[in-house]
Amino acid sequence: MSAPSGFSYKRRSDGTVVIVHRGRAAATLRGGRAAKFLAEIDGEDDQLVMARWTGSYKFGNERMGKDHPRNQGR
């Protein structure tokens, strides 16, 4: 599985953090959750952290396209 990409975040003046994925707002964090996110984003891979916070991370149904029955050439 490839690393997540396309995430960014914006800090607002009121302390709110908006996580954006491919130009659309994916999550809005306020108060303690925003502070916890900002503390976590400093130490790790930013893209992976934002993917986890938005819930767009490893659903369990990922598989390689070549292994899908549709692509077996039958």
C-alpha positions as CSV (number, residue, x, y, z in Angstrom):
1,M,0.0,0.0,0.0
2,S,1.3,3.4,-0.9
3,A,1.6,6.2,1.6
4,P,-1.3,8.6,1.9
5,S,-1.0,11.9,0.0
6,G,-3.0,15.0,-0.9
7,F,-3.6,16.2,2.7
8,S,-3.0,19.6,4.1
9,Y,-4.2,21.6,7.1
10,K,-5.1,25.1,7.9
11,R,-5.0,26.8,11.3
12,R,-7.7,29.4,11.9
13,S,-7.4,32.4,14.2
14,D,-10.0,31.0,16.5
15,G,-7.9,27.8,17.2
16,T,-9.8,25.6,14.8
17,V,-7.8,23.3,12.5
18,V,-9.3,22.2,9.2
19,I,-7.8,19.2,7.5
20,V,-8.2,19.3,3.7
21,H,-7.9,16.4,1.3
22,R,-7.6,17.2,-2.4
23,G,-9.1,20.6,-2.0
24,R,-12.1,19.6,0.2
25,A,-12.5,19.8,3.9
26,A,-12.2,16.3,5.4
27,A,-12.2,17.2,9.1
28,T,-12.6,20.1,11.4
29,L,-10.9,19.9,14.8
30,R,-11.6,22.3,17.7
31,G,-10.4,22.8,21.2
32,G,-8.5,19.9,22.8
33,R,-8.7,17.8,19.7
34,A,-7.0,20.5,17.6
35,A,-4.3,21.0,20.2
36,K,-3.7,17.2,20.3
37,F,-3.5,17.1,16.5
38,L,-1.0,19.9,16.3
39,A,1.2,18.3,18.9
40,E,1.1,15.0,17.0
41,I,1.8,16.6,13.6
42,D,5.1,18.0,14.7
43,G,6.8,14.7,15.4
44,E,5.6,12.3,12.6
45,D,4.9,12.0,8.9
46,D,2.4,14.7,8.3
47,Q,0.4,12.8,5.6
48,L,0.0,9.7,7.7
49,V,-1.1,11.7,10.7
50,M,-3.7,13.6,8.7
51,A,-5.0,10.4,7.2
52,R,-5.5,8.8,10.6
53,W,-7.3,11.9,12.0
54,T,-9.7,12.0,9.1
55,G,-10.4,8.3,9.2
56,S,-9.2,7.7,5.7
57,Y,-6.7,5.1,6.7
58,K,-6.6,1.3,6.1
59,F,-10.2,0.3,5.8
60,G,-9.1,-3.4,5.6
61,N,-10.5,-3.9,2.1
62,E,-7.4,-2.8,0.2
63,R,-6.0,-5.3,-2.2
64,M,-3.8,-5.4,-5.2
65,G,-5.7,-5.0,-8.5
66,K,-3.8,-7.9,-10.1
67,D,-5.3,-10.2,-7.4
68,H,-8.9,-9.2,-8.1
69,P,-10.9,-11.9,-9.9
70,R,-12.0,-9.4,-12.5
71,N,-8.4,-9.1,-13.6
72,Q,-7.5,-12.8,-13.8
73,G,-8.1,-13.0,-17.6
74,R,-11.0,-15.5,-17.4
